[in-house]
Amino acid sequence: MPPRSRRAPTRRLAALAIVCAACFADLGPSDAGTGSPTAVPEPTTTTGDGTGLTTEVGPVCGDDVVQPGEQCDAGPLNGDWAACKSDCTLASCGDGLRGPTEECDGGDDCLADCTLARCGDGLVNRDDEECDDGNLDDTDACAHTCRPVGCGDGVVQDGEACDHGPLNADTAACTLACAAAVCGDGLVGPGEACEPSIAEPPCADDCSLLSCAANTEPDPGEECQVADAGCTGLCTLAECGDGWLAEGEACDDGNLVGGDGCAWNCRLEDCGDGLQVPGEACDDGNDVAGDGCSPTCERDAYFVFVTAETTSGALGNLAAADNFCQDSALAAELPGTYRAWLSFPGDPPAARLTRASVPYVLPGSLEIVAADWLALVSGSLAHAIDRTAAGAKLMPGFVCSDPANLAWTHTRATGSPFAGDPCSGWLAGSGTAVAGLVHATNLGWTEGCADVDCAQKLRLYCIEQ
């Protein structure tokens, strides 16, 4: 038998080195001392020559190439709450995971098409619904509030003079019988000092006190004298909702119901006056477009920011993390409700955050971070989330070793969670978690730095709801 060649193994080893050089995919920035970036090894097939050496790369979920047997493959954007799940199957309604275009997926308030139950869907499936006839028509038996029509439902029906819903009262402008309060109805309503049918104190036919007209000192039943500041012509102290226009009031229509031109605090209702009333989705006191509230008082953007304050990984629970964001917003007088972009075990942002259909913008500059929720979880931002709630821009920095550049996330760009138990479930300042680079616009904005020490104090990303 001829001697075995010693050069063949050398050639095979060289081929193996070339193949393995492409066996890992860098999914985010890394920095010395912060842990290595995520690497995904690709399975290989053997040649069958008995050597055990690999010569070709086989299909793998996560390589960003749709292979036979895969429904999809978005590479680093695969995830259980993403359009392409971590097993390379497409997100679908009913899989128990809320995909990026789904309002919900499972639960008492979730319909079969993964939209949230709402009044008018024809199903009585919410605790606040007593009926649901599939429409929002107030002229039939079920009102737009999904409650049977009748006095107290807030809808004026045939036979009713008014209906202020929970504001109905026998001392209010609309009585419990849905009748407009008037002098002589036996009830002392707004703007009345007394009722003639009630013996004491003596009452005139116009529901004024008989003693009010001539005397100079308050008599029994009188609250003040007409000549006094803040006193009505009935010798009662003026208050909003009594129908008497007093000093400091822009209007007074005799009720405390909003949406009728005069607000509950006796201010005129106008879009842009800073007072949100029924029929307005918002009112920020200006007519600037793109700042969260449009000139017609509709939502046209939601705010997103990174906190100026920092915290270790011992955050506590979800409520504590959200409060951290809310406190930061309140300190900067930023309106709205905020939640943290942070994955708690089994509860990532993709599952718990509201999904806006309008742009996410930065406070102060109003620069657009993402056009909507789908853009926010696309893996690429239009602008880095590098401003605080007060609109202050952070100094640039792109290294994982500088905590000032980082925000706790443990969340992939799709809003899905990273594996593992970050900082012992965010309860301890020990262990590690994934952090984002606040100046990045690629995947690194949320998954740029792996294995960050939980004892370090980092920022949080906060998303308006």
Secondary structure per residue as TSV (DSSP state, phi and psi in degrees):
chain	resnum	aa	ss	phi	psi
A	1	M	-	360.0	132.0
A	2	P	-	-68.6	152.2
A	3	P	-	-64.6	145.4
A	4	R	-	-72.8	137.0
A	5	S	-	-67.5	137.7
A	6	R	S	-93.1	-2.3
A	7	R	S	-91.3	-23.1
A	8	A	H	-61.1	-47.8
A	9	P	H	-58.9	-34.8
A	10	T	H	-63.1	-42.8
A	11	R	H	-64.1	-40.7
A	12	R	H	-63.6	-40.9
A	13	L	H	-65.7	-35.9
A	14	A	H	-64.8	-42.4
A	15	A	H	-63.4	-39.8
A	16	L	H	-62.3	-40.4
A	17	A	H	-62.9	-39.1
A	18	I	H	-66.0	-42.9
A	19	V	H	-63.2	-47.8
A	20	C	H	-70.6	-18.5
A	21	A	T	-63.6	-21.6
A	22	A	T	-110.7	19.0
A	23	C	S	-81.8	-6.6
A	24	F	-	-128.3	141.9
A	25	A	-	-116.7	123.7
A	26	D	-	-78.1	117.4
A	27	L	-	-102.1	6.2
A	28	G	S	-178.8	162.3
A	29	P	-	-63.1	154.8
A	30	S	-	-138.5	165.5
A	31	D	-	-150.2	149.1
A	32	A	T	-56.6	133.9
A	33	G	T	87.4	-1.4
A	34	T	S	-112.9	2.8
A	35	G	-	97.9	154.8
A	36	S	-	-80.0	155.0
A	37	P	-	-67.5	161.5
A	38	T	-	-60.6	133.8
A	39	A	-	-126.7	136.2
A	40	V	-	-115.5	106.6
A	41	P	-	-72.4	140.6
A	42	E	-	-99.5	129.3
A	43	P	-	-65.2	152.4
A	44	T	E	-125.3	163.4
A	45	T	E	-109.4	148.5
A	46	T	E	-89.7	162.1
A	47	T	-	-79.0	-19.5
A	48	G	S	80.9	10.8
A	49	D	S	-91.6	6.0
A	50	G	S	86.2	-3.4
A	51	T	S	-84.4	-22.5
A	52	G	-	82.2	-2.1
A	53	L	-	-86.4	142.9
A	54	T	E	-91.9	146.1
A	55	T	E	-127.2	-10.3
A	56	E	E	-149.1	150.6
A	57	V	E	-90.5	133.4
A	58	G	-	-93.0	169.9
A	59	P	-	-64.5	144.8
A	60	V	-	-147.9	136.8
A	61	C	T	-70.1	125.1
A	62	G	T	111.2	1.9
A	63	D	S	-92.4	6.3
A	64	D	S	69.3	19.4
A	65	V	S	-130.2	127.4
A	66	V	-	-78.1	111.9
A	67	Q	-	-101.4	164.1
A	68	P	T	-53.6	134.1
A	69	G	T	93.4	-10.2
A	70	E	-	-105.7	137.4
A	71	Q	S	-81.4	-26.4
A	72	C	-	-163.3	167.3
A	73	D	-	-164.0	106.5
A	74	A	-	-103.6	16.7
A	75	G	G	61.2	-124.9
A	76	P	G	-67.2	-9.8
A	77	L	G	-95.3	6.2
A	78	N	-	-66.1	147.4
A	79	G	-	178.0	155.1
A	80	D	T	-67.9	-18.8
A	81	W	T	-109.0	11.7
A	82	A	S	-98.5	174.0
A	83	A	S	-62.7	-35.5
A	84	C	B	-112.7	116.8
A	85	K	-	-75.2	171.8
A	86	S	T	-66.4	-17.0
A	87	D	T	-99.5	15.8
A	88	C	S	63.4	32.0
A	89	T	-	-110.4	152.0
A	90	L	B	-74.1	140.8
A	91	A	-	-60.7	137.9
A	92	S	-	-143.9	149.5
A	93	C	T	-63.4	128.4
A	94	G	T	103.4	-2.9
A	95	D	S	-85.2	0.7
A	96	G	S	84.0	-0.5
A	97	L	S	-121.9	131.3
A	98	R	-	-77.9	102.2
A	99	G	-	-69.9	168.1
A	100	P	T	-64.0	-20.4
A	101	T	T	-106.7	7.4
A	102	E	-	-99.7	140.2
A	103	E	S	-76.7	-27.0
A	104	C	-	-165.9	171.6
A	105	D	S	-157.3	88.0
A	106	G	S	101.8	157.9
A	107	G	S	107.7	163.2
A	108	D	T	-64.6	-31.6
A	109	D	T	-96.8	13.3
A	110	C	B	-107.9	126.5
A	111	L	-	-83.8	174.0
A	112	A	T	-65.2	-23.1
A	113	D	T	-95.4	15.4
A	114	C	S	63.4	32.9
A	115	T	-	-109.7	152.7
A	116	L	B	-74.4	142.0
A	117	A	-	-61.2	139.6
A	118	R	-	-148.6	156.7
A	119	C	T	-62.0	128.2
A	120	G	T	105.6	-0.2
A	121	D	S	-88.7	-1.2
A	122	G	S	86.6	3.8
A	123	L	-	-126.2	131.6
A	124	V	-	-87.8	91.4
A	125	N	-	-136.8	20.4
A	126	R	S	-126.4	151.3
A	127	D	T	-63.3	-27.4
A	128	D	T	-92.4	8.5
A	129	E	-	-103.6	133.1
A	130	E	S	-107.8	-17.4
A	131	C	-	-157.5	162.2
A	132	D	-	-161.5	105.0
A	133	D	-	-99.5	13.3
A	134	G	S	84.5	9.5
A	135	N	S	-148.0	173.8
A	136	L	-	-114.0	30.2
A	137	D	-	-81.5	123.1
A	138	D	T	-86.5	0.7
A	139	T	T	-94.6	-3.7
A	140	D	S	-104.3	-165.9
A	141	A	S	-74.7	-18.0
A	142	C	B	-120.9	119.2
A	143	A	-	-76.8	174.4
A	144	H	T	-67.2	-11.4
A	145	T	T	-87.3	0.7
A	146	C	S	60.1	37.8
A	147	R	S	-128.8	149.0
A	148	P	B	-58.0	141.5
A	149	V	S	-65.4	148.1
A	150	G	S	159.4	169.3
A	151	C	T	-59.8	128.2
A	152	G	T	104.3	-3.8
A	153	D	S	-88.1	-2.1
A	154	G	S	83.6	4.4
A	155	V	S	-120.4	127.0
A	156	V	-	-77.5	112.6
A	157	Q	-	-104.9	173.3
A	158	D	T	-56.3	134.3
A	159	G	T	90.7	-7.7
A	160	E	-	-106.4	135.4
A	161	A	S	-83.9	-25.6
A	162	C	-	-163.0	167.2
A	163	D	-	-163.2	104.8
A	164	H	-	-101.0	17.6
A	165	G	G	61.2	-127.4
A	166	P	G	-65.5	-11.8
A	167	L	G	-88.4	-2.7
A	168	N	-	-61.8	136.3
A	169	A	-	-166.4	155.0
A	170	D	T	-73.9	-6.8
A	171	T	T	-108.8	9.2
A	172	A	S	-110.7	178.5
A	173	A	S	-66.7	-27.6
A	174	C	B	-120.8	121.9
A	175	T	-	-78.2	174.1
A	176	L	T	-66.2	-15.1
A	177	A	T	-95.5	10.1
A	178	C	S	60.3	36.9
A	179	A	-	-110.6	144.4
A	180	A	B	-71.4	132.1
A	181	A	-	-64.6	128.5
A	182	V	-	-139.2	155.0
A	183	C	T	-64.5	130.2
A	184	G	T	101.8	-0.4
A	185	D	S	-86.0	3.2
A	186	G	S	83.8	1.4
A	187	L	S	-121.9	132.5
A	188	V	-	-81.9	101.2
A	189	G	-	-99.8	-172.8
A	190	P	T	-59.2	135.7
A	191	G	T	81.0	2.6
A	192	E	-	-107.0	140.3
A	193	A	S	-90.7	-24.4
A	194	C	-	-166.8	179.7
A	195	E	-	-129.1	131.5
A	196	P	T	-57.5	-30.7
A	197	S	T	-75.1	-10.8
A	198	I	S	-97.8	126.9
A	199	A	-	-62.4	-44.4
A	200	E	S	-119.4	139.7
A	201	P	S	-76.4	168.7
A	202	P	-	-55.3	129.9
A	203	C	B	-127.7	135.8
A	204	A	-	-80.4	168.6
A	205	D	T	-65.2	-20.3
A	206	D	T	-93.2	16.3
A	207	C	S	65.6	26.7
A	208	S	-	-105.0	156.1
A	209	L	B	-72.6	134.4
A	210	L	G	-60.2	-30.2
A	211	S	G	-79.3	-8.9
A	212	C	G	-74.2	-28.8
A	213	A	T	-68.3	-43.7
A	214	A	T	-113.2	-27.7
A	215	N	-	-76.5	165.6
A	216	T	S	-111.6	-7.4
A	217	E	S	-123.2	141.6
A	218	P	-	-58.4	129.9
A	219	D	-	-95.4	170.3
A	220	P	T	-53.7	130.3
A	221	G	T	95.7	-18.2
A	222	E	-	-86.8	139.1
A	223	E	-	-93.4	-22.8
A	224	C	S	-168.2	175.6
A	225	Q	-	-100.8	148.2
A	226	V	T	-56.1	-35.3
A	227	A	T	-72.7	-15.1
A	228	D	S	-72.4	147.6
A	229	A	T	-63.6	134.4
A	230	G	T	79.7	15.5
A	231	C	B	-109.2	135.8
A	232	T	-	-82.3	174.5
A	233	G	T	-71.0	-2.4
A	234	L	T	-106.0	10.8
A	235	C	S	62.8	35.9
A	236	T	S	-119.3	150.3
A	237	L	B	-70.5	130.3
A	238	A	-	-66.7	140.2
A	239	E	-	-147.8	153.3
A	240	C	T	-60.0	130.7
A	241	G	T	99.8	1.5
A	242	D	S	-94.8	-2.1
A	243	G	S	86.1	-3.2
A	244	W	-	-101.8	123.7
A	245	L	-	-78.1	108.3
A	246	A	-	-103.8	168.1
A	247	E	T	-59.6	133.0
A	248	G	T	93.6	-10.0
A	249	E	-	-100.9	132.8
A	250	A	S	-84.0	-21.3
A	251	C	-	-161.7	162.8
A	252	D	-	-160.6	103.0
A	253	D	-	-99.6	13.8
A	254	G	S	83.7	9.4
A	255	N	S	-147.0	172.6
A	256	L	-	-113.9	27.2
A	257	V	-	-93.9	132.4
A	258	G	S	-86.5	166.6
A	259	G	S	88.6	3.1
A	260	D	S	-113.3	15.8
A	261	G	S	101.5	-24.2
A	262	C	B	-127.1	119.4
A	263	A	-	-75.9	173.5
A	264	W	T	-63.0	-20.4
A	265	N	T	-104.7	18.5
A	266	C	S	62.3	37.3
A	267	R	-	-111.1	145.3
A	268	L	B	-65.3	140.4
A	269	E	-	-92.9	113.6
A	270	D	-	-140.7	137.8
A	271	C	T	-61.2	127.6
A	272	G	T	101.6	2.4
A	273	D	S	-90.2	-0.3
A	274	G	S	84.4	2.9
A	275	L	-	-115.8	113.2
A	276	Q	-	-81.2	127.6
A	277	V	-	-127.0	167.1
A	278	P	T	-52.2	134.5
A	279	G	T	98.3	-14.2
A	280	E	-	-106.5	130.9
A	281	A	S	-77.6	-21.4
A	282	C	-	-167.3	168.1
A	283	D	-	-163.0	102.0
A	284	D	-	-98.7	10.3
A	285	G	S	80.9	14.3
A	286	N	S	-147.9	176.0
A	287	D	-	-116.5	32.2
A	288	V	-	-86.1	130.5
A	289	A	T	-85.8	149.1
A	290	G	T	81.9	8.6
A	291	D	S	-105.6	19.0
A	292	G	S	107.5	-29.7
A	293	C	B	-136.4	122.5
A	294	S	-	-75.1	167.6
A	295	P	T	-62.1	-13.9
A	296	T	T	-103.9	15.2
A	297	C	S	64.0	38.6
A	298	E	-	-111.9	150.4
A	299	R	B	-68.2	125.4
A	300	D	-	-122.8	4.0
A	301	A	-	-171.8	159.2
A	302	Y	E	-124.4	147.1
A	303	F	E	-87.2	145.6
A	304	V	E	-136.9	137.3
A	305	F	E	-151.0	169.6
A	306	V	E	-112.2	138.5
A	307	T	-	-69.3	144.1
A	308	A	S	-74.0	-29.6
A	309	E	S	-80.4	155.6
A	310	T	-	-124.7	161.0
A	311	T	B	-150.8	153.0
A	312	S	-	-74.4	-179.5
A	313	G	S	-73.4	-5.7
A	314	A	-	-84.2	65.6
A	315	L	-	-77.5	-30.4
A	316	G	-	102.8	-120.8
A	317	N	S	-114.5	-177.7
A	318	L	H	-59.6	-42.3
A	319	A	H	-60.9	-39.2
A	320	A	H	-66.2	-40.6
A	321	A	H	-65.2	-42.9
A	322	D	H	-65.5	-38.4
A	323	N	H	-65.1	-33.1
A	324	F	H	-59.6	-42.7
A	325	C	H	-68.9	-44.7
A	326	Q	H	-63.7	-41.0
A	327	D	H	-63.3	-38.0
A	328	S	H	-64.8	-40.9
A	329	A	H	-67.3	-42.9
A	330	L	H	-64.0	-39.3
A	331	A	H	-62.8	-30.2
A	332	A	T	-94.0	5.8
A	333	E	T	56.5	38.7
A	334	L	-	-93.2	124.5
A	335	P	-	-74.0	162.3
A	336	G	S	109.2	173.9
A	337	T	-	-110.8	136.8
A	338	Y	E	-127.9	146.0
A	339	R	E	-128.5	155.1
A	340	A	E	-82.8	139.3
A	341	W	-	-81.1	86.9
A	342	L	-	-153.7	134.9
A	343	S	-	-95.6	115.9
A	344	F	B	-94.1	154.6
A	345	P	T	-50.1	118.0
A	346	G	T	78.2	4.9
A	347	D	B	-143.6	73.7
A	348	P	-	-83.4	169.3
A	349	P	H	-54.8	-36.6
A	350	A	H	-62.2	-23.0
A	351	A	H	-94.4	-25.6
A	352	R	H	-119.7	-10.6
A	353	L	S	-93.1	146.6
A	354	T	-	-69.8	142.3
A	355	R	-	-106.0	109.2
A	356	A	-	-78.2	145.5
A	357	S	S	-101.8	4.4
A	358	V	S	-117.3	168.6
A	359	P	-	-64.2	151.8
A	360	Y	E	-96.5	126.5
A	361	V	E	-126.0	161.1
A	362	L	-	-88.2	140.5
A	363	P	T	-61.3	147.5
A	364	G	T	85.0	-68.0
A	365	S	T	-82.1	-24.2
A	366	L	-	60.3	21.7
A	367	E	-	-68.4	140.4
A	368	I	E	-80.8	123.4
A	369	V	E	-85.2	-42.5
A	370	A	E	-154.3	146.9
A	371	A	S	-69.7	-26.5
A	372	D	S	-173.0	-171.2
A	373	W	H	-60.8	-44.9
A	374	L	H	-59.1	-37.2
A	375	A	H	-71.4	-33.9
A	376	L	H	-63.5	-34.3
A	377	V	T	-103.8	22.2
A	378	S	S	-86.1	-10.2
A	379	G	S	96.8	-5.4
A	380	S	-	-143.5	126.0
A	381	L	-	-98.5	149.1
A	382	A	S	-73.8	-26.2
A	383	H	S	-152.9	145.0
A	384	A	-	-65.4	150.0
A	385	I	-	-86.0	77.7
A	386	D	-	-119.2	19.9
A	387	R	B	-122.4	146.7
A	388	T	-	-82.0	177.2
A	389	A	T	-60.6	-30.4
A	390	A	T	-82.3	-1.9
A	391	G	-	89.6	5.7
A	392	A	-	-74.0	132.9
A	393	K	B	-88.7	131.6
A	394	L	-	-78.4	150.0
A	395	M	-	-66.8	138.7
A	396	P	-	-60.5	146.9
A	397	G	-	-175.3	138.5
A	398	F	-	-132.1	26.9
A	399	V	-	-113.6	140.8
A	400	C	T	-73.3	-13.7
A	401	S	T	-82.2	-7.2
A	402	D	-	-107.4	106.8
A	403	P	G	-57.9	-24.9
A	404	A	G	-64.4	-20.9
A	405	N	G	-91.2	-2.3
A	406	L	E	-116.0	153.6
A	407	A	E	-133.8	133.9
A	408	W	E	-62.6	134.9
A	409	T	-	-141.5	-54.7
A	410	H	-	48.7	37.3
A	411	T	B	-135.1	136.5
A	412	R	-	-76.2	166.3
A	413	A	T	-61.5	-22.9
A	414	T	T	-80.8	-3.6
A	415	G	S	88.0	1.3
A	416	S	-	-84.4	157.3
A	417	P	B	-84.9	151.6
A	418	F	-	-76.0	155.8
A	419	A	S	-69.6	164.3
A	420	G	S	97.9	178.1
A	421	D	-	-116.6	88.7
A	422	P	T	-63.0	125.8
A	423	C	H	49.3	42.9
A	424	S	H	53.3	47.5
A	425	G	H	74.3	30.0
A	426	W	H	63.8	27.6
A	427	L	T	-106.9	-11.4
A	428	A	-	-135.5	152.3
A	429	G	S	-88.8	24.6
A	430	S	S	-122.2	163.3
A	431	G	S	87.1	-164.0
A	432	T	E	-136.9	166.6
A	433	A	E	-155.9	166.6
A	434	V	E	-86.1	141.1
A	435	A	E	-127.3	157.4
A	436	G	E	-103.8	154.7
A	437	L	E	-93.0	117.4
A	438	V	T	-69.3	-13.6
A	439	H	T	-101.7	2.7
A	440	A	-	-88.3	151.5
A	441	T	-	-118.6	-7.7
A	442	N	S	-91.5	-160.3
A	443	L	T	-53.5	-27.1
A	444	G	H	-62.8	-16.6
A	445	W	H	-61.5	-27.9
A	446	T	H	-123.3	-20.3
A	447	E	H	-130.1	30.2
A	448	G	S	-75.7	-26.9
A	449	C	E	-131.1	114.0
A	450	A	E	-89.1	157.0
A	451	D	E	55.6	46.0
A	452	V	E	-80.9	133.4
A	453	D	E	-62.7	125.7
A	454	C	T	-68.2	-11.6
A	455	A	T	-77.2	-18.3
A	456	Q	S	-72.8	153.0
A	457	K	-	-102.7	115.8
A	458	L	B	-119.2	175.9
A	459	R	E	-89.1	178.3
A	460	L	E	-129.2	147.5
A	461	Y	E	-85.7	140.0
A	462	C	E	-127.5	131.1
A	463	I	E	-117.9	127.3
A	464	E	E	-70.5	143.7
A	465	Q	-	-104.6	360.0
